[in-house]
């Protein structure tokens, strides 16, 4: 996917590097290839903003760092199509939903376990010629998960509206989506980029056709 596009600006919406996995020594050759490709863009003059997330939140201690065309930030503001647009990872919004710390950690561990099972299942499926599947993605279709996702999306829209933004772009919950949400007599555009592992998705913006979700 990265080789197929020529962006003028790139926004990495958090959790690009999972520092928890790095501490366990998990790093693949493909990860190096992705990092090198992003750095080559920056070297060629593509403005690149890395927004900090909850899996790389240690970077928030140096979130004013900038070098060349790369900047490390906690949030990012742009005006696109005449709309004030706010880029945030989204974990701060989720904390405002008053979900207990224990429940968040249980959910995080559960997600990691499902992703691990997915790896074993898909290796077995590949031996028999079957396409990959995702238990983690299937779990997010459960009614309780859908309710939480909807609450998160509504909270993001309210958060953006309270700060005077027309559009909010998030990641965090790994569910790509594009919604118009009514808040306080106006409409806020909610966008979620999904991720590069489970959903294999990203967001693209063009002056002519606006936002769209793409799948690799």
C-alpha positions as CSV (number, residue, x, y, z in Angstrom):
1,X,0.0,0.0,0.0
2,X,2.7,2.5,0.9
3,X,4.5,1.9,-2.4
4,X,1.2,2.6,-4.3
5,X,0.7,6.2,-3.0
6,X,2.6,9.5,-3.3
7,X,1.3,11.7,-0.4
8,X,2.0,15.4,0.2
9,X,1.6,14.9,3.9
10,X,1.5,11.9,6.2
11,X,-0.1,11.6,9.7
12,X,0.7,8.5,11.7
13,X,-2.1,8.3,14.1
14,X,-0.4,6.7,17.1
15,X,0.7,3.1,18.1
16,X,2.9,2.8,15.1
17,X,5.6,1.4,17.3
18,X,4.2,-0.9,20.1
19,X,6.7,-0.2,22.8
20,X,5.3,-3.0,25.0
21,X,6.1,-5.6,22.2
22,X,9.5,-4.0,21.6
23,X,10.4,-4.6,25.3
24,X,9.7,-8.3,24.6
25,X,12.1,-8.2,21.7
26,X,9.3,-8.5,19.0
27,X,10.4,-6.8,15.8
28,X,10.2,-8.2,12.3
29,X,12.1,-7.4,9.1
30,X,8.9,-6.2,7.6
31,X,8.7,-3.6,10.4
32,X,12.1,-2.2,9.4
33,X,10.9,-2.0,5.8
34,X,7.9,0.1,6.8
35,X,10.0,2.4,9.0
36,X,12.5,2.9,6.2
37,X,9.8,3.7,3.7
38,X,8.3,6.4,6.0
39,X,11.7,7.9,6.6
40,X,12.4,8.0,2.9
41,X,9.3,10.0,2.4
42,X,10.4,12.4,5.1
43,X,13.8,12.6,3.5
44,X,12.2,13.5,0.2
45,X,10.3,16.4,1.9
46,X,7.0,14.8,2.8
47,X,5.7,16.5,6.0
48,X,5.3,13.6,8.5
49,X,3.5,14.0,11.9
50,X,3.7,11.1,14.4
51,X,0.9,11.3,16.9
52,X,1.6,9.6,20.2
53,X,-0.8,6.8,21.3
54,X,-1.3,4.6,24.3
55,X,1.1,1.8,23.1
56,X,3.9,4.4,22.6
57,X,2.8,6.8,25.3
58,X,6.4,7.0,26.6
59,X,7.1,9.2,23.6
60,X,4.7,11.8,25.1
61,X,7.6,12.9,27.3
62,X,9.3,14.3,24.2
63,X,6.3,15.1,22.1
64,X,7.6,18.5,21.1
65,X,10.5,16.8,19.2
66,X,11.0,17.7,15.5
67,X,13.7,16.9,13.1
68,X,13.6,17.8,9.4
69,X,10.2,17.0,8.1
70,X,9.3,14.7,11.0
71,X,7.4,16.0,14.1
72,X,6.3,14.1,17.2
73,X,3.1,15.5,18.5
74,X,0.2,14.6,20.8
75,X,-2.5,16.2,18.6
76,X,-2.5,17.9,15.2
77,X,-4.8,20.6,13.7
78,X,-5.5,21.2,10.0
79,X,-8.1,23.0,8.0
80,X,-9.3,20.7,5.2
81,X,-12.1,21.6,2.9
82,X,-12.9,24.6,5.1
83,X,-13.4,22.3,8.1
84,X,-11.3,22.5,11.3
85,X,-9.9,19.0,11.6
86,X,-8.4,17.5,14.7
87,X,-6.1,14.5,14.7
88,X,-5.9,12.6,18.0
89,X,-5.0,9.0,18.8
90,X,-8.2,8.6,20.9
91,X,-7.1,6.9,24.1
92,X,-7.7,10.1,26.1
93,X,-11.3,10.2,24.9
94,X,-11.8,6.5,25.9
95,X,-10.6,7.3,29.4
96,X,-13.4,9.9,29.6
97,X,-16.0,7.1,29.2
98,X,-15.3,6.1,32.8
99,X,-14.3,2.6,31.8
100,X,-12.4,1.1,34.8
101,X,-8.7,0.8,34.5
102,X,-9.0,-2.9,35.3
103,X,-11.6,-3.5,32.5
104,X,-9.4,-1.6,30.0
105,X,-6.4,-3.8,30.9
106,X,-8.5,-6.9,30.7
107,X,-9.7,-5.8,27.2
108,X,-6.1,-5.1,26.1
109,X,-4.8,-8.5,27.3
110,X,-7.8,-10.2,25.8
111,X,-7.2,-8.5,22.4
112,X,-3.5,-9.5,22.5
113,X,-4.4,-13.1,23.3
114,X,-6.9,-13.2,20.4
115,X,-4.2,-11.7,18.1
116,X,-1.8,-14.5,19.2
117,X,-4.4,-17.2,18.5
118,X,-5.1,-15.6,15.1
119,X,-1.5,-16.1,14.2
120,X,-1.6,-19.8,14.9
121,X,-5.0,-20.3,13.3
122,X,-4.0,-18.5,10.2
123,X,-0.8,-20.5,9.8
124,X,-2.9,-23.7,9.9
125,X,-5.5,-22.3,7.5
126,X,-2.7,-21.3,5.1
127,X,-1.5,-24.9,5.0
128,X,-4.9,-25.9,3.7
129,X,-5.3,-23.0,1.3
130,X,-7.8,-21.1,3.3
131,X,-7.8,-17.3,3.6
132,X,-6.8,-15.6,6.9
133,X,-9.4,-14.9,9.5
134,X,-9.5,-12.6,12.5
135,X,-11.0,-13.7,15.9
136,X,-10.1,-10.2,17.2
137,X,-12.1,-8.5,14.5
138,X,-15.0,-10.9,15.0
139,X,-15.1,-10.2,18.8
140,X,-15.7,-6.5,18.0
141,X,-19.0,-7.5,16.3
142,X,-20.4,-8.7,19.6
143,X,-23.3,-6.5,20.9
144,X,-21.4,-5.4,24.0
145,X,-18.3,-4.4,21.9
146,X,-20.5,-2.6,19.3
147,X,-22.1,-0.6,22.1
148,X,-18.7,0.4,23.5
149,X,-17.5,1.4,20.0
150,X,-20.6,3.5,19.4
151,X,-20.1,5.2,22.7
152,X,-16.5,5.9,21.8
153,X,-17.4,7.4,18.5
154,X,-20.1,9.6,20.0
155,X,-17.6,10.7,22.7
156,X,-15.0,11.6,20.1
157,X,-17.5,13.8,18.2
158,X,-18.6,15.5,21.5
159,X,-14.9,16.1,22.4
160,X,-14.2,17.7,19.0
161,X,-17.3,19.9,19.2
162,X,-16.4,21.1,22.7
163,X,-13.0,22.2,21.3
164,X,-14.5,23.9,18.2
165,X,-13.6,21.3,15.6
166,X,-15.7,20.1,12.7
167,X,-13.9,16.9,12.1
168,X,-12.0,14.4,14.3
169,X,-9.7,11.8,13.0
170,X,-8.8,9.0,15.5
171,X,-7.3,5.5,15.6
172,X,-7.0,3.6,19.0
173,X,-9.9,1.1,18.7
174,X,-8.8,-0.4,15.4
175,X,-12.2,-0.1,13.8
176,X,-12.2,1.9,10.6
177,X,-15.3,4.0,10.2
178,X,-16.7,7.3,8.8
179,X,-19.8,8.8,10.4
180,X,-21.6,12.1,10.6
181,X,-22.6,12.6,14.2
182,X,-25.1,15.3,15.4
183,X,-23.7,17.2,18.4
184,X,-25.2,20.4,20.0
185,X,-27.2,21.5,16.9
186,X,-24.3,20.9,14.4
187,X,-22.7,17.9,12.8
188,X,-19.2,16.5,13.5
189,X,-17.4,14.2,11.0
190,X,-15.9,11.2,12.8
191,X,-13.2,9.3,11.1
192,X,-11.2,6.3,12.3
193,X,-8.2,5.0,10.3
194,X,-8.3,1.5,11.7
195,X,-4.9,-0.1,11.7
196,X,-2.2,-1.8,9.5
197,X,-2.5,-5.3,11.2
198,X,-6.0,-6.3,11.8
199,X,-8.1,-4.1,9.5
200,X,-5.3,-3.3,7.0
201,X,-6.9,0.1,6.5
202,X,-5.9,3.8,6.3
203,X,-7.6,7.1,5.6
204,X,-6.8,9.3,2.5
205,X,-7.8,12.9,1.9
206,X,-8.0,14.6,-1.5
207,X,-9.0,18.2,-2.1
208,X,-11.4,17.0,-4.9
209,X,-13.1,14.0,-3.2
210,X,-12.5,14.6,0.5
211,X,-12.0,11.7,2.9
212,X,-12.2,8.0,2.1
213,X,-11.2,4.7,3.9
214,X,-8.9,2.5,1.9
215,X,-8.0,-1.2,2.5
216,X,-4.6,-2.6,1.6
